[in-house]
Amino acid sequence: MPFSTSFCLTNTGSLPQNTTLSFYSNVDGYTTPLIGQSSVPLLSVTGNNCPYTLTNVLDGTTTIKVQSSTGNCCAVINISPNNPCSFCNIGFDFFLPNTISQIVAGNLTGSCDSVISDYRIDWYEISNPNSPVYKFTTGPVNTAYGPISYTHPLVGNTSVPVPNGIYNPVLTRVNINGINYSSTSGPGFVQADLNNCFSNVTVNSSPLTCANGPELGDYSHIVNFSGASEGTSPPPLTMVYQLGPNTKYLAWKFNAFDIPDNIKISYIGSYYNNQPIVLEFSDVGFNIPSRNYSLTINPKLVRTFGFIYKKVTNLSNIIRSSGDYLLIQITPNPTNLKTNFESAFQCLDTFDCSSCWDTYNTQPQKIVSGSVSASADTCNVVSFKFKVSGCSISSVQDTDFYKYMGGSMPESAGDGGIIDVYVTQKDYSVSLWHSNTNCSLSGQVVQSFCPTITGNGTIIFTKNQTGAGGTGNILIKCSLIEDFNAYYQSYLARMSNSNYSSDPTNINYYKYFTLKQPILSTDSNIALNAPCGDGQPFREYNIHPSSVVTTGFTSGYYTMNLTMPTITKQIFYTNCQLGCNDSVGAVVSQVNTSSLSFQMNTTNNKSNRYTVPFDGRSSANLYQNSRTSWLFANRWFIPKFFAETIPYSGSSLVIVPSLSASTCTRLPVIQFCSGNNPQENLGVYVGYTMYYKVRLTNPNNPSDFEILTTPIVNGGWAGISFYNDCFFNYEPTNLIVIYQVVNGQVTISNPNYFVNAPSAYTIYKRYNNI
């Protein structure tokens, strides 16, 4: 087939500059000009126009004749094809030609250039060589060759998950030693043969099995993806998991980060005519507005808030046959292309629900004897301390429950995980007082996402130091009214009912509202079209309410300008006004740091913003109150949905009750709370492990106090009931005093709540430093 070659004429003798040239091949004896290569201006092959790319060169040509149009000047020169794949030995620094479910290719290298900094590779699926199918494009970070789907190196977590097939990588553009080569001609490029730089990649769907997992640790198979750019989302990933003959459980976890992705696990078995039995089917991610585990919807909505979705699928009631398998399907978000995920799997023959903390279902964690102390300072604030025994880390970490179900859970009624049960000796402390002035920094934060792209508005965000005296200033310009309203209306919402005072000697002066803005790439070309997505960094600006805010419309943009004045601390408190100077100082620091730092200047065409840009406000608050008691209560919980396997079958996904199973619900030895909406299946199994209330008893002697508790029975106590969030809603009616101090005299009323409780006299001496 014809090829191209590049060359320059450096010695043209006395030929006039308006001379034209024709080019001939030795293949036909220099008889016929090459197609399109007659009447070529001399200036095209000399000087600044070099190199000249000669196209349509006959296959087999080794020399060409250059002849002037007058026929009185000619020359024969040796040529070779423009083929950097050969003369530069182009390849990858790491490459796997045979893989399971992913493309693995490192960075581009070549023998003639120590660093190949820019390139573009198109990937085709060629199982049918007559009909190659374009799949995606790859290249280095910050490539100048247009948008790409994934960035090199494609190794480890950034390997590209793909269905099985044969994939052909085709190099379309590359920069070698400052020269831009392209497989097609174009301004600024040398046309070159780039079609055969790489070998094909054969991706097969060999099943995952219980025996072939390559990973060490709790999960034998880990499948991650973290390389999506703004181009194309990773295609759906389908994996076959071949179970062992005795496998009854599949432990797995799935982290979709912010942008929701979908996971579906189905059982394919001969007893069920190889029709899928859907065991798990969930959309998972932080940017899900609200959770819903209802048995009547599929997929379930699993909103993760800083958690990883961990579950154990129970196969105990499924009739198994040789050759049956699980089909695992992970579908990345179809609308937001900047999405990543992590997943891991482990098959288990048995599942042991027992652990050290089972002890505390019927008897509480005990107070360590001799650890109780209380001391009053000059402000009559009592500092109370004690230790509580618990499980050692080593006695818990190796248990099935801890590894595959315990710890952090996605958002559910009563979320909060397992609290302090894993600590051999946990220190507890609190400050109590009968009457005092105190301050704290508190605020309001609303739910705000960097959402799936809903528009293509331009947002220009500028934060600089052009305010009075070099203070900060923010200018926001939006081409769409929807984006402008998101900024302005959220600002108005944060300012409403704020109880702000302009008097700096009033504590209500010390407030700020918070603006949350995505941080985009420092490369303006990338920032221009970057959507929000997984791993989106952001900056928070804390702005004082004295900010002057102006809005308008100019040159096609809705505008919002905010000044960022600095403030000074002009109110002072005594040491006995607890935390007041610190709270006010914290507001001053936050406001001034935001004003004087963190400049930003970005333009984006993808409406890249948060749903509620002004998402919070904070203030220093002054209280005149008493705090004479404090509760220390530990608990652990399991969301009901996470402890159950509810299979579905058929195109409409109908529940199959006979195949349902539960894992580690622990009923009836712990409590159950149905949550605020039982129809959404948000209930949790709750187990309290201790309930200790410390209470001051004598205003005239601040150091007099008592410790009260209630007997723990089946993870709760007599008459326990719950709020909608699954925390108990009433104090136990049968509280008993187990420890009391009156004028330095210690009385232990019930030694069963203490570890190695000593005699009263020993406690008295220890407490009073005798």
Buried (B, 14 or more C-beta within 10 A) or exposed (E): EEBBBBBEBEEBEEBEEEBBBBBBBBBEEBEEBBEEBBEBEBBBBBEEEEEBBBBEBBEEBEEBBBBBBEEEBEBEEEBEBBBBBEBBEBBBEEBBEEBBBBBBBBBBBBEEBEEBBBBBBBBBBBEEEEEBEEBBBBBBEEBEBEBBBBBBBBBEEBBBBBEBBBBBBBBBBBBBEEBBBBBEEEEEBBBBBBEEBBEBBBBEEBBBBBEEBEEEEBBBBBBBBBBBBBBBBBBBBBBBBBBEEEBBBBBBBBBBBBBBBBBBBBBBBEEBEEEBBBBBBBBBBBBBEEBBBBBEEBBBBBBBEEBBBBBBBBBEBBEBEEEBBBBBBBBBBEEBBBBBBBBBBBBBEEBEBEBBBBEBBEBBBBBBBBBBBBEBEEBBBBEBEBBBBBBEEEBBBEBBBBBBBBBBBBBBBBBBBBBBBBBEEBEBEBBBBBEBBBBBBEBBEEEBBBBBBEEEBBBBBBBBBEBEEEBBBBBBBBBBEEBBEBBBEBBEBBBEEBEBBEEBEEBBBBBBBBBBBBEBBEEEEBBBBBBBBBEBEEBEBBBBBBBEBEEEEEEEBBBBBBBBBBBEEEBEBEEBBBBBBEBBBBBBEBBBBBBBEBEBEBBBBBBBBBBBBBBBBBBBBBBEEEBBBBEBBBBBBBBBBBBBBBBBBEEEBEEBEEBBBBBBBBEEBBBBBBBBEEEBBBBBBBBBBBBBBBBBBEEEBBBBBBBBBBBBBBBBBEEBEBBBBBBBEEEBEEBEBBBBBBEEEBBBEEBEBBBEBBEEEEBBEBBEEE
